[in-house]
Amino acid sequence: MLIEALLPLFRRSAANSRILNISSQLGLLNKVRDLSLRSMLLDEGALTEGKIEGMTSRFLAEVKDGTWARRGWPAVWTDYAVSKLALNAYSRLLAARLARAGDRVAVNCFCPGFTRTDMTRGWGTRTAEEAGRVAAGLALLPPGELPTGKFFKWCTPQLYSKL
Ligand SMILES: NC(=O)c1ccc[n+]([C@@H]2O[C@H](COP(=O)([O-])OP(=O)(O)OC[C@H]3O[C@@H](n4cnc5c(N)ncnc54)[C@H](OP(=O)(O)O)[C@@H]3O)[C@@H](O)[C@H]2O)c1
C-alpha cells in the first residue's frame, strides 16, 4: 500500500527512484519445497498480485486447518519465510512491471544477514549499524550501477531466477 501510494510521486521525480525492501534469505525460492508453488512464483509472465495473495491466503487456511506442515512451505521460520516469499515475489513483479512501462524506479530486496536486533534477541554476526550502512549504500547506488529486480544477499546482487 505504501509503495502504491508513493509511485505517482516517484514517476514525477526527475531523478531515478529506488525501493529497497528489507527481506530475508529465508524467503528465497530455493526454500520452497512445493514444486508447483515454486514454478508459479518463477513464471514471471503469469505472476500477478492476485496469485501472491492467493499463496498467502492458502498458507493461512492451511495453518487454520492444521495441514501446513506437510505442504512444502519453507521449513525454517515458516510464517516469517512465507511473508518474505510474498515480499520477494511482489518486488520482482513490480520491478518488471515498472521497467516495462519505462518508469525509472528500481525495486530491489536486501537481506541484512543475521543481525543483532530485538528480532534476534540481540544475537547475530553483525550490528544493526553495519547492516544499516550496507542497506544505505545499496539504496544510494549511482544510477548507472543501480539494478532492478535483484535480491542483495548482504552486498552481493543475485538473480532471483537462479535461486
Ligand atoms: N535481524 C536479523 O537478523 C534479520 C535478518 C534478515 C532480515 N531481517 C529483516 O530486517 C528488518 C528489520 O528487522 P529487525 O531485525 O530490525 O527487527 P526488530 O528489531 O524487531 O525491528 C522491527 C521494527 O519494525 C517495526 N514494526 C514491526 N511491525 C510493524 C508494523 N506493523 N508497522 C510498522 N512498523 C512495524 C518495529 O517497530 P516497534 O519497535 O515500534 O515495534 C521495529 O522498529 C525486518 O524486515 C526483518 O525481517 C532481519
The ligand as an ORCA input file, in Angstrom:
! r2SCAN-3c Opt
* xyz 0 1
  N      17.792     -9.145     12.434
  C      18.047    -10.077     11.511
  O      18.893    -10.985     11.704
  C      17.347    -10.008     10.183
  C      17.724    -10.933      9.189
  C      17.106    -10.880      7.960
  C      16.128     -9.939      7.734
  N      15.755     -9.055      8.709
  C      14.717     -8.065      8.394
  O      15.160     -6.769      8.741
  C      14.024     -5.949      9.046
  C      14.245     -5.264     10.371
  O      14.267     -6.253     11.357
  P      14.985     -6.062     12.751
  O      15.917     -7.184     12.921
  O      15.492     -4.652     12.857
  O      13.751     -6.315     13.703
  P      13.266     -5.558     15.020
  O      14.433     -5.167     15.838
  O      12.227     -6.445     15.605
  O      12.613     -4.244     14.440
  C      11.443     -4.311     13.669
  C      10.927     -2.902     13.510
  O       9.737     -2.965     12.726
  C       8.737     -2.214     13.372
  N       7.432     -2.793     13.069
  C       7.008     -4.050     13.330
  N       5.752     -4.219     12.913
  C       5.376     -3.041     12.371
  C       4.191     -2.582     11.755
  N       3.150     -3.396     11.612
  N       4.153     -1.325     11.307
  C       5.216     -0.520     11.431
  N       6.374     -0.891     12.000
  C       6.448     -2.142     12.466
  C       9.060     -2.285     14.849
  O       8.512     -1.160     15.476
  P       8.306     -1.114     17.082
  O       9.663     -1.106     17.686
  O       7.543      0.139     17.276
  O       7.526     -2.354     17.425
  C      10.589     -2.233     14.814
  O      11.067     -0.902     14.772
  C      12.808     -6.884      9.046
  O      12.145     -6.761      7.811
  C      13.431     -8.267      9.176
  O      12.625     -9.251      8.596
  C      16.349     -9.074      9.929
*
